[in-house]
Amino acid sequence: MSLASISLFLLFFTAAVSANEKPSAYEELQHYDFPIGILPKGVIGYELNPKTGEFSAYLNGSCNFMLSSYELYYKPVIRGVISKGRLRKLSGVSVKVVLLWLNIVEVRRRGDNLQFSVGITSANFPIRSFVECPRCECGQKLLVSSS
């Protein structure tokens, strides 16, 4: 076998392996018109049913970080239903408002903004705030009361 044949074989083999690789959770978000930065760094896996949009994303522990003046908390497992520009039936993501932790139940893309809903109210943030994945302290335990 010549060097050219081996090189050609390796090129086809690499292309075939790449074609079968599962996209990352961040790539899936972009497919649904969301920026990658709505998930923190450190997603270790995910499941997605493309027919129903039901998904689960897995972190290696709990995670918290600041977004503007809000503290966000991610549990090790985040679940919901994703469709183009909409995350609904979310569980596993909370926001601290004043002294209360509220569950974020829905995120919608509205042009150049993301609207985060806790059910009774919502807040808009510019998409540019989510260009990069936030770094957080995964595995940090927080006392969060869920309602």
N, CA, C and O of each residue as an XYZ file, in Angstrom:
588
protein
N       0.848     -1.172      0.000
C       0.000      0.000      0.000
C       0.893      1.234      0.000
O       1.826      1.331      0.797
N       0.608      2.171     -0.890
C       1.447      3.364     -0.992
C       1.076      4.380      0.089
O       0.028      4.275      0.726
N       1.935      5.337      0.277
C       1.709      6.403      1.257
C       0.465      7.204      0.895
O      -0.285      7.615      1.780
N       0.241      7.428     -0.391
C      -0.939      8.166     -0.841
C      -2.216      7.390     -0.507
O      -3.213      7.982     -0.093
N      -2.187      6.063     -0.687
C      -3.365      5.240     -0.368
C      -3.670      5.267      1.120
O      -4.831      5.361      1.520
N      -2.624      5.184      1.942
C      -2.814      5.227      3.397
C      -3.379      6.577      3.811
O      -4.294      6.649      4.631
N      -2.833      7.642      3.243
C      -3.321      8.989      3.565
C      -4.786      9.144      3.172
O      -5.578      9.715      3.923
N      -5.144      8.639      2.003
C      -6.528      8.721      1.536
C      -7.449      7.912      2.442
O      -8.543      8.367      2.776
N      -7.016      6.715      2.842
C      -7.793      5.885      3.755
C      -8.017      6.609      5.079
O      -9.142      6.645      5.577
N      -6.956      7.188      5.657
C      -7.072      7.904      6.925
C      -8.008      9.105      6.814
O      -8.765      9.390      7.741
N      -7.959      9.805      5.690
C      -8.832     10.944      5.465
C     -10.300     10.500      5.455
O     -11.134     11.131      6.103
N     -10.622      9.437      4.738
C     -11.995      8.926      4.698
C     -12.434      8.386      6.056
O     -13.575      8.597      6.469
N     -11.535      7.693      6.751
C     -11.849      7.152      8.076
C     -12.165      8.283      9.052
O     -13.140      8.197      9.799
N     -11.354      9.343      9.057
C     -11.569     10.487      9.943
C     -12.900     11.166      9.620
O     -13.633     11.553     10.530
N     -13.217     11.313      8.333
C     -14.478     11.941      7.930
C     -15.670     11.087      8.366
O     -16.687     11.625      8.802
N     -15.551      9.762      8.251
C     -16.641      8.869      8.652
C     -16.862      8.914     10.157
O     -18.005      8.923     10.613
N     -15.789      8.941     10.931
C     -15.913      9.014     12.383
C     -16.535     10.346     12.784
O     -17.406     10.383     13.652
N     -16.097     11.444     12.161
C     -16.634     12.769     12.480
C     -18.121     12.856     12.160
O     -18.874     13.497     12.892
N     -18.548     12.220     11.078
C     -19.956     12.266     10.679
C     -20.847     11.549     11.690
O     -22.022     11.890     11.826
N     -20.298     10.550     12.408
C     -21.087      9.791     13.362
C     -21.045     10.358     14.777
O     -21.767      9.877     15.650
N     -20.209     11.376     15.021
C     -20.106     11.946     16.358
C     -21.359     12.729     16.701
O     -21.924     13.420     15.852
N     -21.785     12.619     17.938
C     -22.942     13.350     18.435
C     -22.544     14.802     18.654
O     -21.488     15.063     19.230
N     -23.359     15.757     18.211
C     -23.027     17.164     18.469
C     -23.004     17.432     19.973
O     -23.662     16.732     20.743
N     -22.257     18.432     20.383
C     -22.214     18.788     21.796
C     -23.541     19.439     22.201
O     -24.328     19.841     21.343
N     -23.780     19.538     23.491
C     -24.987     20.213     23.988
C     -25.004     21.661     23.516
O     -26.068     22.208     23.226
N     -23.843     22.277     23.439
C     -23.740     23.669     23.009
C     -24.094     23.812     21.520
O     -24.739     24.782     21.122
N     -23.672     22.848     20.711
C     -24.027     22.853     19.284
C     -25.526     22.644     19.105
O     -26.139     23.253     18.227
N     -26.115     21.791     19.929
C     -27.566     21.581     19.860
C     -28.315     22.875     20.190
O     -29.308     23.201     19.539
N     -27.843     23.608     21.195
C     -28.479     24.887     21.535
C     -28.495     25.815     20.326
O     -29.516     26.437     20.034
N     -27.376     25.911     19.625
C     -27.306     26.773     18.452
C     -28.263     26.306     17.352
O     -28.827     27.126     16.628
N     -28.441     25.006     17.233
C     -29.385     24.458     16.255
C     -30.802     24.966     16.524
O     -31.589     25.141     15.593
N     -31.124     25.200     17.796
C     -32.449     25.680     18.180
C     -32.490     27.195     18.372
O     -33.425     27.723     18.973
N     -31.477     27.890     17.861
C     -31.417     29.353     17.855
C     -31.157     29.971     19.231
O     -31.617     31.075     19.521
N     -30.418     29.252     20.071
C     -30.009     29.769     21.378
C     -28.494     29.944     21.403
O     -27.766     29.194     20.752
N     -28.026     30.929     22.150
C     -26.577     31.077     22.312
C     -26.039     30.017     23.277
O     -26.760     29.544     24.156
N     -24.778     29.654     23.107
C     -24.188     28.602     23.936
C     -24.098     29.001     25.403
O     -24.061     28.133     26.275
N     -24.063     30.294     25.687
C     -23.845     30.774     27.042
C     -25.014     30.638     27.990
O     -24.920     31.080     29.135
N     -26.128     30.035     27.553
C     -27.191     29.793     28.531
C     -26.911     28.535     29.338
O     -27.587     28.258     30.328
N     -25.908     27.775     28.908
C     -25.423     26.643     29.696
C     -24.024     26.971     30.188
O     -23.218     27.512     29.431
N     -23.721     26.656     31.436
C     -22.361     26.902     31.920
C     -21.365     25.907     31.318
O     -21.751     24.863     30.792
N     -20.094     26.247     31.405
C     -19.048     25.306     30.983
C     -19.151     24.065     31.854
O     -19.543     24.142     33.019
N     -18.801     22.937     31.290
C     -18.752     21.721     32.088
C     -19.905     20.764     31.905
O     -20.100     19.881     32.739
N     -20.682     20.908     30.835
C     -21.723     19.913     30.562
C     -21.019     18.609     30.198
O     -20.214     18.567     29.267
N     -21.327     17.550     30.935
C     -20.635     16.277     30.709
C     -21.433     15.317     29.835
O     -20.932     14.261     29.450
N     -22.664     15.680     29.524
C     -23.477     14.846     28.654
C     -24.885     15.392     28.548
O     -25.288     16.268     29.313
N     -25.624     14.865     27.592
C     -27.019     15.258     27.431
C     -27.769     14.179     26.678
O     -27.178     13.326     26.016
N     -29.086     14.238     26.795
C     -29.981     13.381     26.018
C     -31.000     14.301     25.372
O     -31.448     15.268     25.988
N     -31.367     14.005     24.136
C     -32.344     14.814     23.415
C     -33.197     13.911     22.549
O     -32.679     13.113     21.769
N     -34.515     14.041     22.690
C     -35.440     13.357     21.799
C     -35.811     14.359     20.715
O     -36.589     15.276     20.977
N     -35.274     14.211     19.498
C     -35.525     15.208     18.455
C     -36.994     15.297     18.031
O     -37.415     16.315     17.482
N     -37.765     14.259     18.276
C     -39.187     14.296     17.896
C     -40.010     15.125     18.867
O     -40.864     15.904     18.443
N     -39.765     14.971     20.176
C     -40.557     15.682     21.176
C     -39.860     16.922     21.716
O     -40.513     17.803     22.275
N     -38.534     17.002     21.555
C     -37.766     18.113     22.101
C     -37.400     17.935     23.568
O     -36.741     18.797     24.149
N     -37.823     16.823     24.175
C     -37.486     16.595     25.583
C     -35.984     16.381     25.704
O     -35.380     15.642     24.926
N     -35.390     17.046     26.704
C     -33.948     16.936     26.879
C     -33.581     16.868     28.357
O     -34.347     17.270     29.233
N     -32.397     16.350     28.598
C     -31.740     16.375     29.908
C     -30.293     16.727     29.643
O     -29.666     16.164     28.746
N     -29.759     17.660     30.423
C     -28.341     18.023     30.344
C     -27.724     17.749     31.700
O     -28.346     17.985     32.735
N     -26.501     17.250     31.689
C     -25.854     16.811     32.921
C     -24.576     17.609     33.182
O     -23.713     17.727     32.313
N     -24.475     18.150     34.392
C     -23.264     18.813     34.863
C     -22.587     17.884     35.858
O     -23.211     16.945     36.351
N     -21.323     18.135     36.158
C     -20.635     17.265     37.106
C     -20.909     17.658     38.555
O     -20.251     17.156     39.467
N     -21.854     18.532     38.770
C     -22.260     18.968     40.110
C     -23.142     20.181     39.988
O     -23.437     20.630     38.881
N     -23.565     20.717     41.109
C     -24.362     21.930     41.062
C     -23.464     23.103     40.673
O     -22.238     23.005     40.736
N     -24.084     24.210     40.271
C     -23.318     25.294     39.686
C     -24.038     26.611     39.949
O     -25.261     26.687     39.826
N     -23.285     27.649     40.311
C     -23.907     28.957     40.435
C     -22.982     30.031     39.873
O     -21.760     29.883     39.888
N     -23.578     31.114     39.377
C     -22.823     32.240     38.828
C     -23.740     33.456     38.775
O     -24.953     33.343     38.948
N     -23.149     34.604     38.537
C     -23.890     35.862     38.477
C     -24.190     36.227     37.028
O     -23.356     36.045     36.141
N     -25.390     36.744     36.803
C     -25.802     37.303     35.517
C     -26.401     38.663     35.835
O     -27.467     38.755     36.444
N     -25.718     39.710     35.425
C     -26.095     41.076     35.818
C     -26.140     41.113     37.336
O     -25.137     40.831     37.991
N     -27.282     41.453     37.899
C     -27.373     41.499     39.368
C     -28.096     40.274     39.931
O     -28.481     40.264     41.100
N     -28.280     39.252     39.111
C     -28.989     38.039     39.529
C     -28.016     36.879     39.720
O     -27.066     36.721     38.953
N     -28.259     36.079     40.740
C     -27.492     34.860     40.930
C     -28.295     33.702     40.360
O     -29.467     33.527     40.693
N     -27.661     32.913     39.502
C     -28.304     31.744     38.910
C     -27.731     30.485     39.547
O     -26.553     30.433     39.903
N     -28.574     29.480     39.682
C     -28.182     28.209     40.260
C     -28.645     27.093     39.341
O     -29.823     27.018     38.992
N     -27.720     26.226     38.949
C     -28.020     25.071     38.113
C     -27.821     23.814     38.941
O     -26.771     23.631     39.557
N     -28.820     22.952     38.959
C     -28.678     21.634     39.589
C     -27.852     20.746     38.662
O     -27.642     21.104     37.503
N     -27.382     19.605     39.142
C     -26.581     18.717     38.284
C     -27.338     18.186     37.058
O     -26.713     17.802     36.069
N     -28.676     18.161     37.112
C     -29.469     17.716     35.968
C     -30.478     18.811     35.627
O     -31.226     19.279     36.486
N     -30.482     19.205     34.367
C     -31.410     20.212     33.862
C     -32.294     19.517     32.850
O     -31.799     18.834     31.952
N     -33.599     19.684     32.987
C     -34.547     19.030     32.074
C     -35.494     20.064     31.486
O     -35.685     21.146     32.041
N     -36.079     19.707     30.355
C     -37.066     20.581     29.746
C     -37.435     20.098     28.363
O     -37.143     18.968     27.969
N     -38.086     20.989     27.640
C     -38.488     20.717     26.260
C     -37.981     21.886     25.416
O     -38.250     23.048     25.720
N     -37.245     21.563     24.355
C     -36.667     22.599     23.504
C     -37.313     22.581     22.134
O     -37.591     21.522     21.572
N     -37.546     23.770     21.607
C     -37.985     23.951     20.224
C     -37.319     25.230     19.734
O     -36.643     25.908     20.508
N     -37.496     25.563     18.485
C     -36.821     26.727     17.913
C     -37.150     27.971     18.733
O     -38.299     28.415     18.754
N     -36.144     28.539     19.412
C     -36.305     29.770     20.164
C     -37.068     29.667     21.466
O     -37.448     30.688     22.038
N     -37.304     28.449     21.952
C     -38.086     28.294     23.189
C     -37.629     27.081     23.992
O     -37.493     25.979     23.461
N     -37.396     27.309     25.286
C     -37.166     26.247     26.263
C     -38.328     26.320     27.234
O     -38.575     27.371     27.826
N     -39.042     25.225     27.407
C     -40.192     25.248     28.316
C     -40.150     24.042     29.238
O     -39.352     23.123     29.055
N     -41.026     24.065     30.229
C     -41.081     23.002     31.234
C     -39.707     22.755     31.847
O     -39.337     21.615     32.128
N     -38.955     23.836     32.053
C     -37.614     23.713     32.606
C     -37.648     23.293     34.060
O     -38.536     23.687     34.817
N     -36.688     22.505     34.432
C     -36.440     22.185     35.837
C     -34.939     22.112     36.020
O     -34.212     21.706     35.113
N     -34.479     22.507     37.195
C     -33.064     22.447     37.496
C     -32.327     23.765     37.397
O     -31.114     23.804     37.599
N     -33.042     24.866     37.084
C     -32.415     26.185     36.998
C     -33.229     27.160     37.843
O     -34.445     27.270     37.687
N     -32.539     27.866     38.743
C     -33.201     28.823     39.629
C     -32.476     30.155     39.596
O     -31.298     30.233     39.248
N     -33.201     31.201     39.966
C     -32.637     32.545     40.051
C     -32.984     33.128     41.413
O     -34.086     32.933     41.925
N     -32.026     33.846     41.991
C     -32.265     34.479     43.279
C     -32.793     35.889     43.032
O     -32.120     36.721     42.423
N     -34.010     36.141     43.516
C     -34.641     37.453     43.400
C     -34.856     37.955     44.814
O     -35.635     37.382     45.577
N     -34.163     39.025     45.158
C     -34.118     39.576     46.509
C     -33.597     38.476     47.435
O     -32.401     38.184     47.413
N     -34.454     37.861     48.243
C     -34.006     36.798     49.149
C     -34.593     35.439     48.797
O     -34.363     34.459     49.506
N     -35.353     35.374     47.701
C     -36.039     34.135     47.317
C     -35.392     33.491     46.099
O     -34.935     34.175     45.183
N     -35.363     32.162     46.110
C     -34.947     31.411     44.939
C     -36.205     31.008     44.178
O     -37.097     30.369     44.737
N     -36.275     31.387     42.892
C     -37.413     31.052     42.045
C     -36.937     30.177     40.888
O     -35.858     30.394     40.338
N     -37.753     29.188     40.526
C     -37.418     28.308     39.411
C     -37.672     29.014     38.087
O     -38.738     29.594     37.879
N     -36.697     28.964     37.200
C     -36.898     29.454     35.836
C     -37.623     28.344     35.092
O     -37.119     27.226     34.987
N     -38.804     28.654     34.576
C     -39.628     27.619     33.946
C     -39.633     27.706     32.423
O     -40.015     26.757     31.738
N     -39.200     28.870     31.895
C     -39.220     29.026     30.442
C     -38.208     30.084     30.013
O     -37.978     31.068     30.715
N     -37.610     29.858     28.844
C     -36.734     30.842     28.219
C     -37.176     30.955     26.771
O     -37.329     29.953     26.073
N     -37.383     32.215     26.322
C     -37.777     32.453     24.928
C     -36.799     33.420     24.276
O     -36.322     34.371     24.894
N     -36.524     33.150     23.032
C     -35.734     34.108     22.258
C     -36.697     35.114     21.654
O     -37.660     34.746     20.981
N     -36.427     36.385     21.901
C     -37.231     37.488     21.366
C     -36.286     38.431     20.624
O     -35.803     39.410     21.194
N     -36.026     38.134     19.357
C     -35.094     38.951     18.582
C     -33.695     38.849     19.148
O     -33.110     37.766     19.174
N     -33.150     39.971     19.604
C     -31.802     40.007     20.171
C     -31.799     39.880     21.684
O     -30.801     40.194     22.332
N     -32.908     39.422     22.252
C     -33.029     39.246     23.703
C     -33.461     37.825     24.047
O     -34.052     37.115     23.233
N     -33.149     37.439     25.275
C     -33.701     36.216     25.853
C     -34.595     36.622     26.998
O     -34.212     37.429     27.845
N     -35.782     36.063     27.020
C     -36.743     36.341     28.083
C     -36.791     35.124     29.005
O     -37.143     34.024     28.579
N     -36.433     35.335     30.271
C     -36.447     34.288     31.292
C     -37.705     34.462     32.125
O     -37.960     35.543     32.655
N     -38.493     33.398     32.240
C     -39.750     33.457     32.988
C     -39.688     32.567     34.221
O     -39.198     31.439     34.165
N     -40.195     33.095     35.345
C     -40.328     32.305     36.571
C     -41.797     32.003     36.834
O     -42.171     31.603     37.937
N     -42.616     32.196     35.820
C     -44.047     31.916     35.941
C     -44.856     33.181     36.170
O     -45.716     33.532     35.362
N     -44.579     33.864     37.273
C     -45.354     35.059     37.609
C     -44.788     36.324     36.984
O     -45.501     37.319     36.854
N     -43.537     36.303     36.602
C     -42.896     37.454     35.982
C     -41.749     36.980     35.114
O     -41.361     35.813     35.161
N     -41.207     37.895     34.320
C     -40.085     37.535     33.459
C     -39.125     38.720     33.357
O     -39.470     39.850     33.705
N     -37.930     38.441     32.880
C     -36.912     39.468     32.679
C     -36.222     39.212     31.353
O     -36.009     38.063     30.964
N     -35.873     40.288     30.661
C     -35.188     40.195     29.379
C     -33.720     40.530     29.538
O     -33.350     41.429     30.294
N     -32.872     39.780     28.803
C     -31.441     40.022     28.789
C     -30.974     39.989     27.343
O     -31.474     39.186     26.555
N     -30.021     40.848     26.976
C     -29.512     40.824     25.597
C     -28.749     39.530     25.307
O     -28.033     39.006     26.160
N     -28.919     39.038     24.102
C     -28.237     37.810     23.665
C     -26.726     37.948     23.849
O     -26.049     36.969     24.163
N     -26.197     39.148     23.657
C     -24.745     39.338     23.771
C     -24.215     38.962     25.157
O     -23.016     38.732     25.316
N     -25.097     38.897     26.160
C     -24.684     38.469     27.503
C     -24.414     36.969     27.567
O     -23.898     36.476     28.569
N     -24.762     36.236     26.497
C     -24.662     34.776     26.505
C     -23.766     34.238     25.397
O     -23.890     33.079     25.001
N     -22.876     35.069     24.904
C     -21.972     34.654     23.826
C     -20.999     33.595     24.330
O     -20.672     32.656     23.604
N     -20.536     33.740     25.563
C     -19.620     32.772     26.149
C     -20.308     32.023     27.281
O     -21.180     32.562     27.961
N     -19.906     30.784     27.470
C     -20.439     29.980     28.574
C     -19.858     30.496     29.880
O     -18.646     30.683     29.987
N     -20.703     30.727     30.869
C     -20.180     31.198     32.151
C     -19.387     30.103     32.856
O     -19.687     28.915     32.738
N     -18.388     30.529     33.576
C     -17.623     29.613     34.436
C     -18.262     29.681     35.805
O     -18.651     30.750     36.276
N     -18.360     28.546     36.424
C     -18.962     28.526     37.752
C     -18.269     27.479     38.593
O     -17.390     26.748     38.136
N     -18.687     27.436     39.799
C     -18.131     26.469     40.741
C     -18.992     25.220     40.717
O     -19.901     25.081     41.535
N     -18.725     24.321     39.804
C     -19.489     23.078     39.749
C     -19.168     22.239     40.974
O     -18.025     22.172     41.428
N     -20.192     21.611     41.488
C     -20.028     20.783     42.677
C     -20.228     21.542     43.962
O     -20.248     20.950     45.041
N     -20.377     22.856     43.859
C     -20.593     23.640     45.080
C     -22.014     23.417     45.563
O     -22.958     23.487     44.776
N     -22.168     23.158     46.812
C     -23.489     22.922     47.396
C     -24.067     24.240     47.899
O     -23.417     24.962     48.655
N     -25.263     24.545     47.487
C     -25.984     25.712     47.970
C     -27.251     25.248     48.649
O     -27.832     24.232     48.268
N     -27.670     25.971     49.631
C     -28.954     25.654     50.269
C     -30.030     26.405     49.488
O     -30.176     27.619     49.634
N     -30.760     25.702     48.683
C     -31.790     26.293     47.859
C     -33.096     25.623     48.175
O     -33.232     24.406     48.049
N     -34.051     26.415     48.582
C     -35.374     25.832     48.851
C     -36.179     25.905     47.570
O     -36.248     26.956     46.934
N     -36.768     24.827     47.199
C     -37.597     24.811     45.987
C     -39.057     24.807     46.388
O     -39.470     24.171     47.358
N     -39.809     25.535     45.608
C     -41.244     25.606     45.924
C     -42.069     24.866     44.913
O     -43.294     24.825     45.027
